[in-house]
Amino acid sequence: IEKQKRELTSILDNLKRANINTVLFQTRIRGSVVYPSAIEPWDICLTGTSGKNPGYDPLRFAVEECHKRGMEAHAWIVCIPVGKWNSPACKALRRKYPSMISRDKEEGYINPANTQAATYISGICTEIVKNYDVDGIQLDYIRYPETIKVKEPKAKARENITRIVRRVYADVKSIKPWVKISCSPIGKLK
């Protein structure tokens, strides 16, 4: 615990010296998280064991340390990928939401065309906003996996992604209107 905290505060100190004012803290990895969640398990990156509580709340610590330095803390959410098909996180999601999770070779992902997708992803974001003093939600991988052939027409596929973003935006803003919403789009047209 103390080693992880020292590593993070060292990084934040370096960012502060570089006049960085916003930190995107990866909060949802791929079907797992780095805070105590009622929705998804703990990520393996904290303890080496998927689902194992690290003994502290890394997100709370990160937000507090960012704010001590006058920096905003944004929760970085990997939206669509859920990891290797046979990883503990992907297996858990497949058991709980079998129609929402699709497969691309050895990877699992939340199918944006599934009507549950927007509710599920928004649920993660609102859980964070309700429980933490984050300044923003950063939606990463808010797109279909690049390696798949999308079965819907392009307009419908865009509509599916837009539905998710709109749901996250509306739900987060209904709780804390000041929380910023951002995303990581790919700058290419298919």
N, C-alpha and C positions, 0 to 999 in steps of 0.2 A: 504494500500500500504506500509506504513512505517513499520507496524508489519511484513508483509511478507518479506520485505527487511532485517529487523533486524534478523529475524529467519534464513534466508539464509546466511547472512554474519557471523553469529555466527557459523553455521555449517561449513562454509568454513574456518573460523579461526581455529576451532578445527581440521579439516583435515590438514591444513597447519602445525599446531603444531605436528601432527602425521607423518609429512613428506610425505603426500600423494601428488602425482604430477599430477594426472588426475582425473577429476570429470565427471561422466556420469550423465547428467542432463536430467531427463525425459521430453521430448519435445513433443512427440506424445503419448497420453494416449491410448484411444481406439476409434478411429474415431474423435478425437478432439485434439486440440493442446494448447500450452501455449505461443503462440506468434501470432501476427496479420497475419493471413494466407488468401490467396485468394482461398485456396483449402478446408480447414476444419474449423469448428467453434471453438470458445474458449471452453476450458474444464471447467466443473462445479467446479473443485477443487479450482479455484481462487476466485470465487465470490459467489458460492452456486447456481448460475443460469447458465445453459448450454447456450453457445453462447454470454454471457455478457462480454464485454470488461472490464478488471480489472482497466483500467486507467493508465497502464504502460506496458512496454514490459518485462515480466519476463525473457525471453531467453536472450535478450540483456543485461539486468542487470546481469544475471548469468555469461555470457561470460566475461563481463568487470570485474566483481569481481574475477573470477578465474584468469584472466590474471594479475590483480593487485597483486595477491599472487604468481605469477610464476607457476600457475597450468594450465594444458590443460583443455579445456572444450569440451566435446563430447556430441553431441545431441543424446539422447537415444530415439529410435523410436520403439514403439510397432507396428510391421508390419501387422500381419494377423488378430488378434482379433479387432472387432469394437464395442464391448460392448453388453449390453442387447438388445435383438431384438427390443424392443419398446422404447429404449432410444432415445433422440433427435438426437444424432450423427449417430446412426445406421439407424434411419428412413430417415435422410437426405441423407445418402449414398445410401440407397435402392431406394429412389426416383430418384436420379441422375444416378446411375449405377445398375439398377435392376438385370442384369445378372451376375454382378461381386460379389454380396453379397449373401452368402449362410447362412443357418440356422442350428444350432446344439442345439436342445432343446430350451432354452431361450436365447442363445447367437448368435450373428451374426459374420461372419468372411469374409474376402476377400478370395475368392476361388483362390488358386494359379494356378489352371488349366485354369482359365479364362485369355485370352490373354491381357486383360486390366490391370491385376494385376501388372505386372512389370512396365508399364508406370505410373500407379497411384502412387505406392509406391516410384518410382524414382522421380516423380514430387514433392512429399513432401520433399524428401531429397535434391533435387536440389534447391527448394525454400529456404530451410534453408541455404545451402551453398552459394547461391547468396546473401543473405541478412544479413548473420552473419559471424563473424570471428571465426567460430568453428574450432577446431583442428581435430575433428573426427565425424563420424556417426556410432552409435552403433545400429545394427539391432537386436532387441529383438523379440522373438516369430516369427522368420523367419522359420516357419514350419507349417505343417497342424495341426489343433487342435488334441490333443491326444485322445479326446473322440469320434472322428468320425471314421467310417470305410471308408478308402480312396478307391475310386472306381477304380482309375488307377493302373496299375502294379507299383511295387516299383520303377523300373527304370524310369518310366514316372513321377511319383510323385517327385523323386529326381531332374529330369530334370526341372520340373516346378519351384521348389525352386531355383535351380541353375540359371535359366533364370532371376528370379527377382534379385538375388544377382549380377549377371553379369551386368544387366542393371543399377542398382544403382551404382556399381563400375565404369562403363564406363562413366556414365553421371556426377557423382561427380568429377571424375578425369579430365574430359574434362574442368571443370570449375576451379577447384583448385587441381592440382596434388598432393599437399602436405597433403591434408586432409586424415586422416587415416580412414579405413573402418574396422569395427569389428562386430562380431555377438555372440549370446548366443546359441550355439547348446546344444541339450540334449545328454548326453553321454550314450545312449542305442540304441541297434540295434533291430528293430522289424522284 
